[in-house]
Amino acid sequence: MRISVPTETAPREQRVALAPDSVARLIKQQKLEVVVQQGAGLQAGFRDAAYQAAGASIVPDAAAALGGAAIVAKVQPPSEREIAQIDSGATLISLLRPGHSADVIAALAKRNVTALALELVPRITRAQSMDVLSSQSTVSGYKAVLIGAASLGKFLPMLTTAAGNISPAKVFVIGAGVAGLQAIATGRRLGGVVSAFDVRPAAREQVQSLGASFVANDLVSASAEAAGGYARAQTADEQTRTLAAIGNHIKDMDLVVSTAQIPGRQAPTLITEEMVASMRAGSVIVDLAAETGGNCTLSKAGETVQVHDVTIIAPVNLPSSVAFHASQMFGRNIFELLKHLVRDGALVLDAADEITGAMMMTHGGQVLR
């Protein structure tokens, strides 16, 4: 059974769906034939020779890669042209932006392609190793602090110099999910004084275990956590109290990293223009929720703006900027998923399975969700 890895064509995408280490494991352990489009991994730092050494075949173009494949592994949703090149009856494993790509989903169903959305891997124990959102959020949280520190006109760590002592920068992380926790850890490694905010009880212990201080303990509520460990949408009264707590704390911060998102909904507004105006001149905000509306009202997705003497960075697709390790992690997630789906050399697509069924967006020519 053949799995294909085409070159990603989406703008700013440098990752590849399978790195050579995952290719080698799929060939050895799952007995799959792997075909990789020429140059597919080059932007992530993987030459064709590395794939060949892992046992993959290199083909010259997307048509040769996609044609004849039982499984297609991609990072970004396929283009119209790519969909036309996938064989009818094949299975696509990819990020598919559920709720935001109806045309793509309809085209895949019309082509009779079974589409498994990596965003929909359920947050259950046995699916943790398949969770692409978590692995890529780790990359985003790490990189957010680096780009924030690079834009900040201050050192993050405390320094003792011949010119006197330098106080450490104050870093505030909003949202203590996977991205937030990695941002906290990275800020701490770089020597910043880190504080964080979240409304979920489990987050408080995780934040403190990383050596950061927890803001607004009185807003933590057992009912704030929804299914899958995400924060639920807040009531109007809860929002008012949350904004007051963040506004009181943010005015003294040097670097703010906001990561709060709710699956399937617009990101909550947590940083108002009034809060930005209250911050120190030269402060920096990195809004990781920019692609889903942004936590800061002044964020512009994909842009860096300066308002009230504060730099607001709203990056998109940050994992692509750390393409080597992001691709390795992405590929290992797909490998673990295929361990679940491939049995005795055959692909088993069971809609009743709690993992497969949750991910399945199209099957048998029908749009399922």
VOPAGU-2260 file (C-alpha; in pm, 1 decimal, decimal comma):
REM VOPAGU-2260
SITE   aa  ch    i         X         Y         Z
SITE  MET   A    0       0,0       0,0       0,0
SITE  ARG   A    1     137,3     335,9    -106,3
SITE  ILE   A    2     144,0     659,2      92,1
SITE  SER   A    3     244,4     978,0     -87,5
SITE  VAL   A    4     401,4    1298,6      41,7
SITE  PRO   A    5     361,4    1590,6    -200,3
SITE  THR   A    6     535,9    1926,4    -176,4
SITE  GLU   A    7     328,3    2180,0      16,9
SITE  THR   A    8     203,9    2461,2    -205,3
SITE  ALA   A    9      27,9    2688,6      45,8
SITE  PRO   A   10     188,7    3032,9      96,8
SITE  ARG   A   11     448,3    3050,7     377,1
SITE  GLU   A   12     433,5    2675,1     436,5
SITE  GLN   A   13     779,1    2521,7     479,1
SITE  ARG   A   14     686,5    2202,2     664,0
SITE  VAL   A   15     652,5    1857,3     513,9
SITE  ALA   A   16     399,6    1597,9     632,3
SITE  LEU   A   17     653,4    1320,3     691,1
SITE  ALA   A   18    1019,8    1363,7     782,1
SITE  PRO   A   19    1268,9    1088,7     688,6
SITE  ASP   A   20    1265,5     934,3    1039,0
SITE  SER   A   21     890,0     870,6    1017,6
SITE  VAL   A   22     921,9     742,7     661,3
SITE  ALA   A   23    1175,0     484,5     775,1
SITE  ARG   A   24     945,4     365,9    1054,2
SITE  LEU   A   25     643,8     340,9     823,1
SITE  ILE   A   26     839,7     129,6     576,6
SITE  LYS   A   27     994,7     -94,9     839,7
SITE  GLN   A   28     708,4    -132,8    1085,7
SITE  GLN   A   29     395,6     -84,4     874,7
SITE  LYS   A   30     534,9    -227,6     548,5
SITE  LEU   A   31     411,3      73,3     350,1
SITE  GLU   A   32     552,9     197,2      21,9
SITE  VAL   A   33     636,3     567,1      54,7
SITE  VAL   A   34     658,1     804,4    -240,9
SITE  VAL   A   35     789,5    1158,9    -188,8
SITE  GLN   A   36     772,9    1441,1    -440,5
SITE  GLN   A   37    1112,6    1576,1    -535,9
SITE  GLY   A   38    1212,0    1860,7    -304,2
SITE  ALA   A   39     912,2    1812,7     -72,9
SITE  GLY   A   40    1127,0    1828,1     240,4
SITE  LEU   A   41    1394,1    2071,9     128,0
SITE  GLN   A   42    1250,9    2384,1     293,1
SITE  ALA   A   43    1232,1    2191,8     619,8
SITE  GLY   A   44    1595,6    2083,0     590,6
SITE  PHE   A   45    1545,1    1730,1     449,4
SITE  ARG   A   46    1715,3    1649,9     119,3
SITE  ASP   A   47    1579,6    1390,7    -122,5
SITE  ALA   A   48    1880,7    1174,5     -41,1
SITE  ALA   A   49    1763,5    1149,1     321,2
SITE  TYR   A   50    1426,8    1014,9     205,4
SITE  GLN   A   51    1593,5     769,7     -28,6
SITE  ALA   A   52    1816,0     649,9     255,2
SITE  ALA   A   53    1499,3     596,0     460,3
SITE  GLY   A   54    1359,7     376,2     182,1
SITE  ALA   A   55    1128,0     616,8       0,1
SITE  SER   A   56    1098,8     661,5    -375,4
SITE  ILE   A   57    1142,8    1013,2    -515,8
SITE  VAL   A   58     913,8    1121,3    -800,7
SITE  PRO   A   59     941,5    1439,0   -1008,0
SITE  ASP   A   60     607,1    1611,3    -957,7
SITE  ALA   A   61     276,9    1619,8    -769,5
SITE  ALA   A   62      91,9    1415,0   -1032,2
SITE  ALA   A   63     341,8    1131,3    -998,1
SITE  ALA   A   64     331,3    1153,0    -619,9
SITE  LEU   A   65     -46,8    1164,4    -581,6
SITE  GLY   A   66    -146,5     922,1    -856,4
SITE  GLY   A   67    -172,5     563,3    -736,6
SITE  ALA   A   68    -152,7     651,1    -367,0
SITE  ALA   A   69    -391,6     483,3    -123,4
SITE  ILE   A   70    -301,0     743,4     142,0
SITE  VAL   A   71    -195,5    1105,4      90,1
SITE  ALA   A   72     -24,4    1283,3     380,7
SITE  LYS   A   73     -23,0    1663,0     374,7
SITE  VAL   A   74      22,2    1952,3     613,6
SITE  GLN   A   75    -214,4    2208,7     462,2
SITE  PRO   A   76    -549,7    2143,3     289,0
SITE  PRO   A   77    -511,1    2043,3     -75,2
SITE  SER   A   78    -563,0    2285,4    -360,9
SITE  GLU   A   79    -826,5    2226,8    -629,3
SITE  ARG   A   80    -554,7    2100,1    -860,7
SITE  GLU   A   81    -419,2    1859,6    -599,7
SITE  ILE   A   82    -765,5    1721,2    -528,7
SITE  ALA   A   83    -806,7    1644,6    -898,3
SITE  GLN   A   84    -479,4    1446,3    -889,6
SITE  ILE   A   85    -576,2    1228,3    -591,2
SITE  ASP   A   86    -721,3     892,0    -693,5
SITE  SER   A   87   -1086,5     825,7    -626,5
SITE  GLY   A   88   -1113,2     603,3    -318,5
SITE  ALA   A   89    -790,0     730,0    -165,7
SITE  THR   A   90    -761,1     864,3     189,8
SITE  LEU   A   91    -625,9    1210,7     270,7
SITE  ILE   A   92    -469,6    1284,2     610,9
SITE  SER   A   93    -419,4    1657,9     655,1
SITE  LEU   A   94    -507,6    1973,4     839,6
SITE  LEU   A   95    -844,1    2067,1     687,3
SITE  ARG   A   96    -965,6    2371,3     885,9
SITE  PRO   A   97   -1307,2    2233,5     980,3
SITE  GLY   A   98   -1573,0    2501,0     956,9
SITE  HIS   A   99   -1360,7    2719,9     729,4
SITE  SER   A  100   -1305,1    2510,8     415,4
SITE  ALA   A  101   -1646,0    2395,7     294,1
SITE  ASP   A  102   -1543,7    2415,3     -72,4
SITE  VAL   A  103   -1240,9    2191,9     -15,4
SITE  ILE   A  104   -1447,4    1938,2     179,4
SITE  ALA   A  105   -1717,3    1932,1     -88,2
SITE  ALA   A  106   -1457,7    1881,0    -362,0
SITE  LEU   A  107   -1297,9    1592,1    -170,5
SITE  ALA   A  108   -1636,9    1425,7    -126,5
SITE  LYS   A  109   -1714,4    1469,9    -496,6
SITE  ARG   A  110   -1379,4    1307,6    -577,9
SITE  ASN   A  111   -1473,4    1018,7    -342,4
SITE  VAL   A  112   -1172,0    1084,5    -119,3
SITE  THR   A  113   -1196,5     994,1     247,9
SITE  ALA   A  114   -1071,1    1301,1     435,6
SITE  LEU   A  115    -936,9    1274,9     791,2
SITE  ALA   A  116    -889,8    1613,3     959,8
SITE  LEU   A  117    -590,6    1621,4    1191,2
SITE  GLU   A  118    -750,7    1905,5    1389,4
SITE  LEU   A  119   -1020,6    1660,2    1499,9
SITE  VAL   A  120    -799,3    1402,3    1670,4
SITE  PRO   A  121    -992,6    1353,2    1995,8
SITE  ARG   A  122    -826,5    1461,4    2319,2
SITE  ILE   A  123    -826,4    1118,8    2477,5
SITE  THR   A  124    -531,9     936,6    2632,7
SITE  ARG   A  125    -475,9     685,2    2354,6
SITE  ALA   A  126    -476,8     957,4    2088,3
SITE  GLN   A  127    -227,1    1191,7    2257,1
SITE  SER   A  128      60,7    1075,0    2038,3
SITE  MET   A  129    -145,6    1160,4    1727,0
SITE  ASP   A  130    -235,0    1513,6    1835,6
SITE  VAL   A  131     -92,0    1748,1    1574,2
SITE  LEU   A  132    -246,9    2056,6    1733,3
SITE  SER   A  133     -56,1    1993,5    2054,2
SITE  SER   A  134     276,3    1923,6    1884,7
SITE  GLN   A  135     253,5    2230,5    1663,9
SITE  SER   A  136     133,3    2448,8    1952,5
SITE  THR   A  137     454,1    2354,1    2131,7
SITE  VAL   A  138     645,7    2506,8    1841,7
SITE  SER   A  139     428,2    2819,5    1841,3
SITE  GLY   A  140     469,8    2882,9    2213,7
SITE  TYR   A  141     847,5    2850,5    2187,3
SITE  LYS   A  142     882,9    3073,8    1882,1
SITE  ALA   A  143     642,4    3338,9    2012,1
SITE  VAL   A  144     876,0    3423,8    2299,0
SITE  LEU   A  145    1176,4    3436,3    2066,2
SITE  ILE   A  146    1015,5    3679,9    1823,1
SITE  GLY   A  147     881,0    3883,8    2112,2
SITE  ALA   A  148    1223,5    3901,0    2275,9
SITE  ALA   A  149    1381,4    3999,0    1943,2
SITE  SER   A  150    1140,4    4292,4    1913,8
SITE  LEU   A  151    1178,7    4403,8    2274,8
SITE  GLY   A  152    1431,4    4676,8    2341,6
SITE  LYS   A  153    1537,9    4506,4    2663,8
SITE  PHE   A  154    1726,0    4201,3    2782,3
SITE  LEU   A  155    1506,3    3926,4    2918,0
SITE  PRO   A  156    1747,9    3804,6    3189,7
SITE  MET   A  157    1893,3    3996,2    3480,7
SITE  LEU   A  158    2249,8    4096,8    3402,8
SITE  THR   A  159    2534,2    4224,3    3615,1
SITE  THR   A  160    2760,9    4440,3    3399,9
SITE  ALA   A  161    3036,1    4698,2    3436,6
SITE  ALA   A  162    2766,7    4957,0    3365,7
SITE  GLY   A  163    2556,1    4831,3    3656,3
SITE  ASN   A  164    2280,1    4579,4    3710,2
SITE  ILE   A  165    2007,1    4517,8    3450,4
SITE  SER   A  166    1666,8    4414,8    3583,6
SITE  PRO   A  167    1497,6    4115,8    3417,5
SITE  ALA   A  168    1207,3    4174,1    3181,1
SITE  LYS   A  169     854,9    4088,5    3290,5
SITE  VAL   A  170     679,5    3832,7    3069,2
SITE  PHE   A  171     303,9    3769,4    3089,9
SITE  VAL   A  172     145,9    3466,4    2920,5
SITE  ILE   A  173    -231,4    3462,4    2873,1
SITE  GLY   A  174    -368,7    3110,6    2837,4
SITE  ALA   A  175    -183,9    2810,9    2978,5
SITE  GLY   A  176    -259,9    2544,2    2720,6
SITE  VAL   A  177      17,6    2369,0    2528,4
SITE  ALA   A  178     137,4    2687,3    2354,7
SITE  GLY   A  179     111,0    2890,6    2673,6
SITE  LEU   A  180     303,5    2641,6    2884,2
SITE  GLN   A  181     581,3    2627,3    2625,7
SITE  ALA   A  182     591,1    3007,6    2617,7
SITE  ILE   A  183     621,2    3010,7    2996,8
SITE  ALA   A  184     903,0    2756,2    2989,2
SITE  THR   A  185    1086,4    2945,4    2714,7
SITE  GLY   A  186    1047,3    3280,2    2890,9
SITE  ARG   A  187    1187,5    3125,2    3207,2
SITE  ARG   A  188    1482,3    2970,6    3021,2
SITE  LEU   A  189    1567,0    3310,4    2877,3
SITE  GLY   A  190    1567,1    3462,3    3224,4
SITE  GLY   A  191    1243,4    3660,3    3227,5
SITE  VAL   A  192    1021,0    3701,3    3532,1
SITE  VAL   A  193     716,0    3513,2    3407,8
SITE  SER   A  194     352,3    3531,8    3516,8
SITE  ALA   A  195      52,1    3365,4    3356,5
SITE  PHE   A  196    -326,1    3367,0    3355,5
SITE  ASP   A  197    -585,7    3098,9    3285,0
SITE  VAL   A  198    -928,0    3016,9    3424,6
SITE  ARG   A  199    -885,4    2637,8    3444,1
SITE  PRO   A  200    -783,4    2479,2    3778,5
SITE  ALA   A  201    -539,1    2235,2    3616,7
SITE  ALA   A  202    -355,4    2524,8    3455,2
SITE  ARG   A  203    -267,2    2687,8    3787,3
SITE  GLU   A  204     -62,6    2388,3    3904,0
SITE  GLN   A  205     105,8    2355,1    3564,8
SITE  VAL   A  206     201,0    2722,5    3558,2
SITE  GLN   A  207     346,8    2711,0    3907,4
SITE  SER   A  208     536,7    2389,2    3832,3
SITE  LEU   A  209     725,6    2580,4    3562,0
SITE  GLY   A  210     831,5    2847,6    3810,2
SITE  ALA   A  211     591,7    3117,8    3697,4
SITE  SER   A  212     349,1    3310,7    3916,6
SITE  PHE   A  213     -24,4    3266,9    3863,5
SITE  VAL   A  214    -241,8    3576,0    3818,0
SITE  ALA   A  215    -594,9    3616,8    3957,4
SITE  ASN   A  216    -643,9    3294,7    4154,0
SITE  ASP   A  217    -995,6    3405,9    4241,3
SITE  LEU   A  218   -1107,3    3368,8    3877,4
SITE  VAL   A  219   -1017,0    3000,2    3856,5
SITE  SER   A  220   -1326,1    2781,7    3835,5
SITE  ALA   A  221   -1379,1    2408,3    3800,3
SITE  SER   A  222   -1663,5    2483,5    3557,7
SITE  ALA   A  223   -1433,0    2681,7    3327,9
SITE  GLU   A  224   -1297,6    2367,9    3162,4
SITE  ALA   A  225   -1493,6    2217,2    2874,0
SITE  ALA   A  226   -1457,2    1878,8    2705,0
SITE  GLY   A  227   -1106,2    1798,8    2585,1
SITE  GLY   A  228    -940,7    2021,5    2844,3
SITE  TYR   A  229   -1014,4    2348,1    2664,1
SITE  ALA   A  230   -1156,0    2654,3    2836,4
SITE  ARG   A  231   -1525,5    2707,7    2769,9
SITE  ALA   A  232   -1669,7    3038,4    2654,9
SITE  GLN   A  233   -1718,9    3276,2    2949,2
SITE  THR   A  234   -2036,6    3447,1    3061,0
SITE  ALA   A  235   -2061,4    3826,7    3036,7
SITE  ASP   A  236   -1990,6    3864,3    3410,1
SITE  GLU   A  237   -1689,7    3631,3    3390,3
SITE  GLN   A  238   -1555,9    3824,0    3091,0
SITE  THR   A  239   -1581,7    4151,4    3279,5
SITE  ARG   A  240   -1389,2    4013,6    3577,2
SITE  THR   A  241   -1128,3    3852,6    3351,6
SITE  LEU   A  242   -1066,9    4174,4    3158,7
SITE  ALA   A  243   -1032,7    4367,6    3484,0
SITE  ALA   A  244    -772,0    4123,5    3616,6
SITE  ILE   A  245    -571,6    4123,7    3293,3
SITE  GLY   A  246    -592,2    4502,5    3263,2
SITE  ASN   A  247    -463,5    4549,9    3616,4
SITE  HIS   A  248    -166,6    4319,6    3554,8
SITE  ILE   A  249     -69,8    4398,0    3195,6
SITE  LYS   A  250      26,0    4761,2    3247,9
SITE  ASP   A  251     353,7    4664,0    3414,2
SITE  MET   A  252     455,0    4394,1    3162,3
SITE  ASP   A  253     732,3    4415,5    2903,0
SITE  LEU   A  254     638,1    4116,2    2686,2
SITE  VAL   A  255     288,8    3966,5    2659,3
SITE  VAL   A  256     216,8    3639,1    2477,5
SITE  SER   A  257    -153,7    3564,6    2431,1
SITE  THR   A  258    -257,8    3211,4    2338,4
SITE  ALA   A  259    -625,7    3181,5    2438,2
SITE  GLN   A  260    -844,5    3006,3    2181,7
SITE  ILE   A  261   -1171,2    2810,2    2184,8
SITE  PRO   A  262   -1202,7    2532,8    1921,3
SITE  GLY   A  263   -1454,0    2618,0    1651,3
SITE  ARG   A  264   -1513,0    2972,3    1777,2
SITE  GLN   A  265   -1357,1    3315,2    1744,5
SITE  ALA   A  266   -1077,4    3377,2    1991,4
SITE  PRO   A  267   -1185,7    3568,1    2303,4
SITE  THR   A  268   -1094,9    3935,8    2327,2
SITE  LEU   A  269    -868,0    3968,4    2629,6
SITE  ILE   A  270    -651,3    4272,2    2549,9
SITE  THR   A  271    -841,2    4593,4    2475,9
SITE  GLU   A  272    -704,4    4911,9    2322,7
SITE  GLU   A  273    -735,0    5074,1    2663,9
SITE  MET   A  274    -505,7    4805,1    2809,0
SITE  VAL   A  275    -252,0    4858,0    2529,1
SITE  ALA   A  276    -251,9    5231,3    2597,5
SITE  SER   A  277    -177,4    5162,3    2964,7
SITE  MET   A  278     136,1    4957,7    2886,1
SITE  ARG   A  279     490,7    5086,6    2898,3
SITE  ALA   A  280     635,2    5242,2    2583,8
SITE  GLY   A  281     837,9    4981,6    2398,0
SITE  SER   A  282     639,0    4686,6    2529,4
SITE  VAL   A  283     558,8    4398,1    2294,9
SITE  ILE   A  284     249,4    4182,0    2248,2
SITE  VAL   A  285     263,8    3856,0    2050,4
SITE  ASP   A  286     -89,8    3739,7    1968,1
SITE  LEU   A  287     -90,1    3369,0    1884,0
SITE  ALA   A  288    -467,4    3371,4    1837,5
SITE  ALA   A  289    -449,7    3609,0    1539,6
SITE  GLU   A  290    -565,7    3347,7    1288,0
SITE  THR   A  291    -893,7    3299,4    1477,1
SITE  GLY   A  292    -968,9    3665,2    1537,7
SITE  GLY   A  293    -699,8    3754,8    1790,3
SITE  ASN   A  294    -694,1    3806,7    2166,8
SITE  CYS   A  295    -595,9    4170,9    2117,0
SITE  THR   A  296    -845,3    4404,5    1951,3
SITE  LEU   A  297    -560,3    4576,0    1764,2
SITE  SER   A  298    -402,5    4263,0    1614,8
SITE  LYS   A  299    -384,9    4229,8    1237,2
SITE  ALA   A  300    -318,0    3870,6    1128,7
SITE  GLY   A  301      17,3    3835,8     958,4
SITE  GLU   A  302     123,4    4191,1    1042,7
SITE  THR   A  303     323,2    4381,9    1302,6
SITE  VAL   A  304     174,0    4715,3    1407,1
SITE  GLN   A  305     266,5    4982,1    1658,4
SITE  VAL   A  306     -14,3    5141,4    1856,4
SITE  HIS   A  307      24,2    5362,3    2165,5
SITE  ASP   A  308     402,8    5300,0    2148,8
SITE  VAL   A  309     345,3    4922,8    2187,0
SITE  THR   A  310     448,4    4669,8    1921,5
SITE  ILE   A  311     174,5    4417,6    1844,0
SITE  ILE   A  312     287,7    4111,2    1650,5
SITE  ALA   A  313      18,6    3882,1    1505,4
SITE  PRO   A  314     204,9    3592,0    1342,6
SITE  VAL   A  315      38,2    3326,1    1128,7
SITE  ASN   A  316     159,6    2969,0    1086,1
SITE  LEU   A  317     445,3    3003,4    1333,0
SITE  PRO   A  318     526,1    2628,2    1327,8
SITE  SER   A  319     637,3    2667,9     966,2
SITE  SER   A  320     916,6    2898,1    1084,6
SITE  VAL   A  321    1070,2    2609,3    1282,8
SITE  ALA   A  322    1011,3    2373,2     993,3
SITE  PHE   A  323    1269,4    2102,9    1073,3
SITE  HIS   A  324    1144,5    2005,6    1417,8
SITE  ALA   A  325     783,6    2098,0    1343,6
SITE  SER   A  326     790,7    1852,9    1051,2
SITE  GLN   A  327     951,1    1582,2    1262,3
SITE  MET   A  328     680,1    1620,0    1525,7
SITE  PHE   A  329     403,7    1639,9    1264,1
SITE  GLY   A  330     535,2    1325,2    1093,5
SITE  ARG   A  331     552,5    1132,8    1420,6
SITE  ASN   A  332     189,0    1224,7    1488,2
SITE  ILE   A  333      91,8    1086,3    1147,2
SITE  PHE   A  334     299,7     772,7    1204,9
SITE  GLU   A  335     115,4     707,5    1531,4
SITE  LEU   A  336    -218,4     763,8    1356,8
SITE  LEU   A  337    -124,6     517,8    1082,0
SITE  LYS   A  338     -26,2     261,3    1344,5
SITE  HIS   A  339    -388,3     284,5    1453,3
SITE  LEU   A  340    -534,9     279,1    1100,6
SITE  VAL   A  341    -318,0      21,2     924,3
SITE  ARG   A  342    -365,2    -342,1    1020,6
SITE  ASP   A  343    -185,6    -628,1     847,7
SITE  GLY   A  344     -87,3    -397,3     564,4
SITE  ALA   A  345    -442,0    -275,8     497,1
SITE  LEU   A  346    -604,0      59,1     579,6
SITE  VAL   A  347    -901,3      13,0     812,9
SITE  LEU   A  348   -1145,3     305,3     820,2
SITE  ASP   A  349   -1400,4     235,5    1090,0
SITE  ALA   A  350   -1643,4     525,3    1133,3
SITE  ALA   A  351   -1752,9     373,7    1465,4
SITE  ASP   A  352   -1400,2     398,2    1606,2
SITE  GLU   A  353   -1370,0     690,3    1850,3
SITE  ILE   A  354   -1054,0     820,9    1683,0
SITE  THR   A  355   -1122,9     751,6    1315,1
SITE  GLY   A  356   -1487,8     852,6    1334,5
SITE  ALA   A  357   -1408,8    1179,9    1507,8
SITE  MET   A  358   -1163,2    1276,4    1231,8
SITE  MET   A  359   -1364,1    1165,6     929,2
SITE  MET   A  360   -1502,7    1461,0     733,2
SITE  THR   A  361   -1581,7    1284,6     404,7
SITE  HIS   A  362   -1633,0     918,2     317,9
SITE  GLY   A  363   -1807,4     726,5      42,8
SITE  GLY   A  364   -1866,5    1042,7    -156,8
SITE  GLN   A  365   -2051,7    1211,1     130,8
SITE  VAL   A  366   -1970,2    1511,2     349,9
SITE  LEU   A  367   -2004,2    1387,9     708,0
SITE  ARG   A  368   -1943,6    1713,7     895,3
